[in-house]
Amino acid sequence: MRQTSLYTKTRKTLPKDEVATNAKLLIKGGFVHKELAGVYSYLPLGVRVLTKIENIIREEMNRIGGQEILMSSLQDQAVWERNDRWSDKKIDIWFKDRTGKVGFAWSHEEPIMNMVRHHIGSYKDMPVYVYQFQNKFRNEPRAKSGLLRGREFIMKDLYSFNVDGEGLDKFYETMKKAYMRIFDRVGIGNITYLTFASGGLFTKFSHEFQTLSSAGEDVIYLDKKGKIAINKEVMSESVLKEIGVSKKDLVEEKAIEVGNIFKFGTKYSENMGVTFKDKSGKEHPVYVGSYGIGLGRLMATIVETLSDDSGIIWPDSVAPFQVHLIELEKGSGETLYKKLEDRGVEVLYDDRDATPGEKFKDSDLIGIPWRFVVSKKTGTKVECKRRNSGKAELLTYDKAIGKLL
């Protein structure tokens, strides 16, 4: 893509109330547009990143047997009342509309339980693992952390349905591994930890995936050697003993929750009458699990943890383009641009009438992994540099392209 054709431009000014690093960089770089506190629209560069994150998650969910669906954002009051959550004070404000009969999706547990009753009737119909990418709405009173804490956001939520607790437990362990593969692939696996967290009303523990960051709102106690952590909310001597962790091995860290997995057991199915028949025809409640990742929060976490004073440093796997081609004299990049496109390389070609300083500054801000610079000085070669490296190489066009393939 030619940068002169890009819908957005980099920005020098920011909304006065924006304090989060992730939002500042994403707004300045032209990835998102702030609509109001906790609500952001995705611009072309942001959509490219978001789509790559989504596809990584989709591949890993399909790999473990997930089937993709897409549920409605509008939900029926009667469905939520069957699970006694319509009047929950945490979701009450956002959930009702003026008629009191429908509302926007705070979550999708109740609708999926209502849906699945039409597709599960026998033990032969399970296991079932369905997931979606869908907008969620929250009455968030602390929407001051950019995309880390939104009032509207896209979530991947997967729901598992098993005939017994053993099947649920087995899939739960499978999901732990799938989540770590996702975080590895988006570039934050080395600083993301499986974390024991509150199980609420359903089970003793749930698990979060926490990424170390000074921007995090959670406090965790981390055993780096064992690659395991405990959320401060559940930290106690009895918990340490139960999970086999010594207090002396723990360090306190701030972290961002980038994912969570949860066992509901049979509580939701019992409340909503979702049962199946076993081989003898006897009815039993279905065992249910829920597994979530917020895509915008994951994007923001990458920015918070992989950036410097000059801008974003996108991992190759989710970067909006593979290479940022910068020409210093008008037209000097045309030949290489065509070669890159012919080889199927994702390239943003800075063909703007701007100074070299402006182009380099914007390139650092946008954070594309590779920068290729062509000028009279480089002649028939190109200067190649990684965004996170100070070292540049002068290579032939073919050798430079070879680094990207």
C-alpha positions as CSV (number, residue, x, y, z in Angstrom):
1,M,0.0,0.0,0.0
2,R,1.1,3.5,-0.8
3,Q,1.2,5.7,2.3
4,T,-0.2,8.6,0.2
5,S,-3.3,6.4,-0.2
6,L,-3.6,5.4,3.4
7,Y,-6.9,6.7,4.9
8,T,-5.1,7.9,8.1
9,K,-2.2,10.1,9.0
10,T,0.0,10.1,12.1
11,R,-1.1,12.6,14.8
12,K,0.8,15.1,16.9
13,T,-2.0,15.8,19.3
14,L,-4.0,13.5,21.6
15,P,-7.4,13.7,23.4
16,K,-6.8,15.6,26.6
17,D,-8.1,12.9,28.9
18,E,-5.9,10.1,27.4
19,V,-3.2,8.9,29.8
20,A,-2.5,5.3,28.8
21,T,0.6,4.5,26.8
22,N,-1.2,2.0,24.6
23,A,-3.9,4.5,23.6
24,K,-1.4,7.3,23.0
25,L,0.7,5.3,20.6
26,L,-2.2,3.7,18.9
27,I,-4.0,7.0,18.4
28,K,-0.8,8.9,17.3
29,G,0.1,6.1,14.9
30,G,-3.3,6.0,13.3
31,F,-4.4,2.6,14.5
32,V,-7.5,3.6,16.5
33,H,-9.8,6.6,16.9
34,K,-11.2,7.5,20.3
35,E,-14.9,8.0,20.3
36,L,-15.4,8.5,24.0
37,A,-13.9,7.1,27.3
38,G,-13.4,3.4,26.9
39,V,-14.7,3.3,23.3
40,Y,-12.4,3.1,20.3
41,S,-12.9,2.7,16.5
42,Y,-10.3,0.7,14.6
43,L,-8.7,2.4,11.6
44,P,-7.1,0.5,8.6
45,L,-3.7,-0.1,10.4
46,G,-5.5,-1.2,13.5
47,V,-7.8,-3.5,11.6
48,R,-4.8,-5.2,10.0
49,V,-3.3,-5.9,13.4
50,L,-6.6,-7.0,14.9
51,T,-7.3,-9.3,12.1
52,K,-3.9,-11.0,12.5
53,I,-4.5,-11.5,16.2
54,E,-8.0,-12.9,15.5
55,N,-6.6,-15.3,12.9
56,I,-3.9,-16.6,15.3
57,I,-6.6,-17.2,17.9
58,R,-8.9,-18.8,15.3
59,E,-6.2,-21.2,14.2
60,E,-5.5,-22.3,17.8
61,M,-9.2,-22.7,18.6
62,N,-9.8,-24.8,15.4
63,R,-6.7,-26.9,16.2
64,I,-8.3,-28.1,19.5
65,G,-11.7,-28.9,17.9
66,G,-13.5,-25.5,18.2
67,Q,-16.2,-24.6,15.8
68,E,-16.8,-20.9,15.0
69,I,-20.3,-19.3,15.4
70,L,-21.5,-15.7,15.6
71,M,-24.1,-14.8,18.2
72,S,-26.3,-11.7,18.3
73,S,-25.3,-8.7,20.5
74,L,-29.0,-8.2,21.3
75,Q,-30.2,-10.5,24.1
76,D,-33.5,-11.6,25.6
77,Q,-34.3,-10.6,29.2
78,A,-36.2,-13.9,29.8
79,V,-33.1,-16.0,29.0
80,W,-31.0,-14.1,31.6
81,E,-33.8,-14.3,34.2
82,R,-33.7,-18.1,33.9
83,N,-30.1,-17.9,35.3
84,D,-31.0,-15.2,37.8
85,R,-28.5,-12.6,36.4
86,W,-30.8,-10.0,34.7
87,S,-30.9,-8.0,38.0
88,D,-27.2,-8.3,38.8
89,K,-26.1,-4.8,39.8
90,K,-22.8,-5.2,38.0
91,I,-24.5,-5.5,34.6
92,D,-27.9,-3.9,35.3
93,I,-27.2,-0.4,33.9
94,W,-25.8,-1.5,30.5
95,F,-28.0,-4.5,30.0
96,K,-31.5,-3.2,30.0
97,D,-33.0,-1.0,27.3
98,R,-36.0,1.3,27.9
99,T,-38.5,-1.6,27.4
100,G,-36.8,-3.8,29.9
101,K,-37.0,-6.8,27.4
102,V,-33.8,-6.7,25.4
103,G,-30.3,-5.5,26.0
104,F,-26.7,-5.4,24.7
105,A,-24.4,-8.3,25.4
106,W,-22.5,-8.1,28.6
107,S,-21.6,-11.7,28.1
108,H,-22.9,-14.7,26.2
109,E,-23.2,-17.6,28.7
110,E,-26.9,-17.4,29.0
111,P,-27.6,-17.2,25.2
112,I,-25.3,-20.1,24.4
113,M,-27.0,-22.2,27.1
114,N,-30.3,-21.4,25.6
115,M,-29.0,-22.2,22.1
116,V,-27.3,-25.4,22.9
117,R,-30.4,-27.1,24.3
118,H,-31.6,-27.4,20.7
119,H,-28.4,-29.2,19.6
120,I,-27.5,-31.4,22.5
121,G,-29.9,-34.1,23.6
122,S,-27.8,-37.2,24.0
123,Y,-24.4,-38.2,25.2
124,K,-23.5,-38.9,21.6
125,D,-23.8,-35.1,20.8
126,M,-20.8,-34.3,23.0
127,P,-18.2,-33.1,23.4
128,V,-19.0,-29.7,21.8
129,Y,-16.6,-26.7,21.7
130,V,-18.0,-23.5,20.0
131,Y,-16.5,-20.1,19.9
132,Q,-17.0,-16.6,18.5
133,F,-15.5,-13.2,18.1
134,Q,-18.2,-10.8,19.3
135,N,-18.7,-7.3,20.7
136,K,-19.2,-7.0,24.5
137,F,-20.5,-4.0,26.4
138,R,-19.6,-3.2,30.0
139,N,-20.6,-0.4,32.5
140,E,-16.9,0.3,33.1
141,P,-16.4,3.1,35.7
142,R,-12.6,3.1,35.3
143,A,-12.2,3.6,31.5
144,K,-8.8,5.3,31.8
145,S,-6.5,2.6,30.6
146,G,-7.0,2.9,26.9
147,L,-7.8,-0.4,25.2
148,L,-7.0,-2.3,28.4
149,R,-10.3,-1.4,30.0
150,G,-13.1,-0.7,27.5
151,R,-16.8,-0.2,27.6
152,E,-17.1,-1.8,24.2
153,F,-14.7,-4.5,23.0
154,I,-14.3,-7.6,20.9
155,M,-13.9,-10.8,22.8
156,K,-13.2,-14.4,21.7
157,D,-15.3,-16.5,23.9
158,L,-15.4,-20.3,23.7
159,Y,-17.8,-22.6,25.5
160,S,-17.2,-26.3,26.1
161,F,-19.9,-28.9,26.7
162,N,-19.0,-32.3,28.2
163,V,-20.8,-35.3,29.6
164,D,-18.8,-35.3,32.8
165,G,-16.3,-33.5,35.0
166,E,-13.5,-35.6,33.7
167,G,-14.1,-34.5,30.1
168,L,-14.3,-30.9,31.2
169,D,-11.1,-31.2,33.2
170,K,-9.3,-32.7,30.2
171,F,-10.4,-30.0,27.8
172,Y,-9.5,-27.3,30.4
173,E,-5.9,-28.5,30.4
174,T,-6.0,-28.5,26.6
175,M,-7.1,-24.9,26.7
176,K,-4.3,-23.9,29.0
177,K,-1.8,-25.1,26.4
178,A,-3.7,-23.4,23.5
179,Y,-3.7,-20.1,25.3
180,M,0.0,-20.2,25.9
181,R,0.6,-21.0,22.2
182,I,-1.5,-17.9,21.3
183,F,0.5,-15.6,23.6
184,D,3.8,-17.1,22.3
185,R,2.7,-16.4,18.7
186,V,1.7,-12.8,19.4
187,G,5.1,-12.1,21.0
188,I,4.4,-12.0,24.8
189,G,4.6,-15.6,25.8
190,N,7.9,-15.1,27.6
191,I,6.3,-12.6,30.1
192,T,2.9,-14.2,30.4
193,Y,2.0,-16.6,33.2
194,L,-0.7,-19.0,34.1
195,T,-2.2,-17.5,37.3
196,F,-4.5,-18.9,40.0
197,A,-7.5,-16.7,40.5
198,S,-10.9,-16.7,42.2
199,G,-13.4,-19.3,41.0
200,G,-16.3,-17.3,42.2
201,L,-19.5,-19.3,42.9
202,F,-18.6,-22.1,40.6
203,T,-15.3,-23.6,41.6
204,K,-12.4,-23.1,44.0
205,F,-10.1,-21.6,41.3
206,S,-10.3,-20.3,37.8
207,H,-7.1,-19.4,35.9
208,E,-6.0,-16.1,34.3
209,F,-3.2,-15.5,32.0
210,Q,-1.3,-12.5,33.3
211,T,1.4,-10.5,31.3
212,L,4.0,-8.6,33.3
213,S,3.7,-4.9,32.8
214,S,4.0,-1.7,34.9
215,A,0.7,-0.7,33.2
216,G,-1.1,-3.6,34.8
217,E,-4.0,-3.2,37.3
218,D,-3.6,-6.6,38.8
219,V,-1.0,-7.6,41.4
220,I,0.3,-11.2,41.1
221,Y,2.8,-13.3,43.1
222,L,5.0,-15.0,40.7
223,D,7.2,-18.1,40.8
224,K,9.4,-17.4,37.7
225,K,11.2,-20.7,37.9
226,G,7.9,-22.7,38.1
227,K,6.2,-20.4,35.5
228,I,3.2,-20.0,37.7
229,A,1.5,-17.2,39.6
230,I,-1.2,-16.4,42.1
231,N,-3.5,-13.4,41.9
232,K,-3.3,-11.2,45.0
233,E,-7.1,-11.6,45.5
234,V,-6.7,-15.3,46.4
235,M,-3.2,-15.2,47.9
236,S,-3.0,-17.1,51.3
237,E,-0.9,-19.7,53.1
238,S,-3.5,-22.3,52.4
239,V,-3.6,-21.6,48.7
240,L,0.2,-21.8,48.6
241,K,0.2,-25.1,50.3
242,E,-2.6,-26.5,48.0
243,I,-0.8,-25.6,44.8
244,G,2.7,-26.6,46.1
245,V,4.4,-23.2,45.9
246,S,6.8,-21.8,48.5
247,K,6.3,-18.2,49.6
248,K,10.1,-17.6,49.5
249,D,10.1,-18.3,45.7
250,L,7.5,-15.6,45.0
251,V,8.0,-12.1,43.8
252,E,5.3,-9.4,43.6
253,E,4.6,-8.0,40.1
254,K,2.1,-5.8,38.3
255,A,0.4,-7.5,35.4
256,I,-2.3,-7.3,32.7
257,E,-4.9,-10.0,32.5
258,V,-4.9,-11.1,28.8
259,G,-7.1,-14.2,29.1
260,N,-9.2,-16.3,31.5
261,I,-10.6,-19.8,31.6
262,F,-13.4,-20.9,33.9
263,K,-15.2,-24.1,34.9
264,F,-18.9,-23.7,35.5
265,G,-19.5,-27.4,36.1
266,T,-23.2,-28.0,36.0
267,K,-24.5,-24.8,37.7
268,Y,-25.6,-23.0,34.5
269,S,-27.1,-26.2,32.9
270,E,-29.0,-26.9,36.1
271,N,-30.3,-23.4,36.3
272,M,-31.3,-23.3,32.7
273,G,-32.4,-26.9,32.2
274,V,-29.8,-28.0,29.7
275,T,-29.6,-31.8,30.0
276,F,-28.6,-34.9,28.0
277,K,-29.6,-38.5,28.1
278,D,-27.0,-41.2,28.9
279,K,-27.0,-44.7,27.3
280,S,-29.8,-45.9,29.6
281,G,-32.0,-42.9,28.9
282,K,-31.4,-41.1,32.2
283,E,-31.0,-37.3,32.1
284,H,-28.0,-35.5,33.4
285,P,-26.9,-31.8,33.4
286,V,-24.2,-30.8,30.9
287,Y,-20.7,-29.9,32.2
288,V,-19.8,-26.4,30.9
289,G,-16.6,-24.3,30.7
290,S,-16.0,-20.7,29.5
291,Y,-12.8,-19.3,28.0
292,G,-12.2,-15.7,27.0
293,I,-9.6,-13.4,25.4
294,G,-10.2,-9.7,24.7
295,L,-8.6,-8.9,21.3
296,G,-8.3,-5.1,21.9
297,R,-6.8,-5.7,25.3
298,L,-4.3,-8.2,23.8
299,M,-3.4,-5.6,21.2
300,A,-2.9,-3.0,23.9
301,T,-0.8,-5.3,26.0
302,I,1.5,-5.9,23.0
303,V,1.9,-2.1,22.7
304,E,2.5,-1.6,26.5
305,T,5.2,-4.3,26.6
306,L,6.8,-4.0,23.2
307,S,7.4,-0.3,22.6
308,D,10.0,2.3,23.3
309,D,10.2,6.1,23.5
310,S,9.9,6.4,19.7
311,G,6.8,4.2,19.3
312,I,5.5,0.7,18.8
313,I,7.6,-2.4,18.1
314,W,5.2,-4.9,16.5
315,P,6.1,-8.6,16.5
316,D,6.3,-10.0,12.9
317,S,3.2,-12.2,13.5
318,V,0.8,-9.3,14.1
319,A,2.4,-6.3,12.4
320,P,0.2,-4.3,10.0
321,F,2.9,-4.8,7.3
322,Q,6.1,-6.7,7.0
323,V,8.2,-3.9,5.8
324,H,8.1,-0.1,5.7
325,L,9.7,1.1,2.4
326,I,10.9,4.7,2.6
327,E,12.1,6.6,-0.4
328,L,14.1,9.7,0.2
329,E,13.9,11.0,-3.4
330,K,10.6,11.0,-5.3
331,G,10.1,7.8,-7.2
332,S,13.3,6.1,-6.0
333,G,11.3,3.3,-4.3
334,E,9.1,2.4,-7.2
335,T,11.2,-0.5,-8.6
336,L,11.6,-2.1,-5.1
337,Y,7.9,-1.5,-4.3
338,K,6.9,-3.5,-7.4
339,K,9.3,-6.3,-6.6
340,L,8.0,-6.6,-3.0
341,E,4.4,-6.7,-4.2
342,D,5.2,-9.2,-6.9
343,R,6.8,-11.5,-4.2
344,G,3.7,-11.2,-2.0
345,V,5.3,-9.1,0.7
346,E,3.0,-6.9,2.8
347,V,4.6,-3.4,2.3
348,L,3.7,0.1,3.3
349,Y,5.4,2.4,0.8
350,D,6.2,5.9,2.1
351,D,5.9,7.8,-1.1
352,R,4.8,11.0,0.6
353,D,6.3,14.4,0.0
354,A,7.8,14.7,3.4
355,T,11.3,15.2,4.9
356,P,13.5,12.2,5.8
357,G,13.2,13.2,9.5
358,E,9.4,13.1,9.3
359,K,9.4,9.8,7.5
360,F,11.8,8.1,10.0
361,K,9.9,9.4,13.0
362,D,6.6,8.2,11.6
363,S,8.2,4.8,10.8
364,D,9.4,4.4,14.4
365,L,6.0,5.4,15.7
366,I,4.0,2.9,13.5
367,G,6.5,0.2,14.4
368,I,6.6,-2.1,11.3
369,P,9.3,-4.8,11.9
370,W,11.5,-4.0,8.9
371,R,12.5,-0.6,7.4
372,F,13.9,-0.5,3.9
373,V,15.3,2.9,2.8
374,V,16.2,3.8,-0.8
375,S,17.9,6.9,-2.0
376,K,20.5,8.2,-4.4
377,K,23.0,7.2,-1.8
378,T,21.9,3.6,-1.7
379,G,22.0,3.3,-5.6
380,T,20.9,-0.1,-6.7
381,K,20.9,-1.4,-3.2
382,V,18.6,-0.9,-0.2
383,E,19.4,0.0,3.5
384,C,17.7,-2.6,5.7
385,K,17.1,-2.2,9.4
386,R,14.9,-4.0,12.0
387,R,12.7,-1.7,14.1
388,N,14.2,-3.0,17.3
389,S,17.8,-2.9,16.1
390,G,20.3,0.0,15.6
391,K,22.2,-1.9,13.0
392,A,21.5,-1.3,9.3
393,E,22.7,-3.4,6.3
394,L,23.1,-2.4,2.7
395,L,21.9,-5.2,0.5
396,T,20.8,-6.0,-3.0
397,Y,17.0,-6.0,-3.6
398,D,16.9,-9.7,-3.8
399,K,18.8,-10.3,-0.7
400,A,16.7,-7.8,1.2
401,I,13.5,-9.5,0.0
402,G,14.9,-12.8,1.1
403,K,15.0,-11.6,4.7
404,L,11.2,-11.3,4.6
405,L,10.3,-14.7,3.0
